[in-house]
């Protein structure tokens, strides 16, 4: 199994786990809101993946030093994840009228 397939499987399994963990929150949402959240998630993951793919290829072509290239790729991946999470939370808060994102209640 290649690395991409493994990442997709892990993403799907974790998404199902998170959805089941917050089952009571999903019951508060309408079908339209749920579909909006799912489509937003798919769209943002797709945009992030395409950006990372083309950015990583560009970095690898421009920078011949492997160590610097790997460091830039790592920093880029972290930035894409952070921006993706922030934008996703902003968008789903508007779609669900504040029901999502679920607030952590660690005590």
Residue pairs with C-beta under 8 A, 6 or more apart in sequence:
11 45
15 41
19 26
22 102
25 99
25 100
25 102
26 34
28 99
29 37
29 96
29 99
29 100
33 95
33 96
33 99
36 92
36 95
36 96
37 92
37 95
37 96
37 100
40 88
40 91
40 92
40 95
41 88
44 84
44 87
44 88
44 91
45 84
48 80
48 81
48 84
51 80
52 76
52 77
52 80
55 76
56 73
56 76
59 69
59 72
59 73
59 76
60 69
60 73
63 69
63 72
89 101
92 100
92 101
93 100
93 101
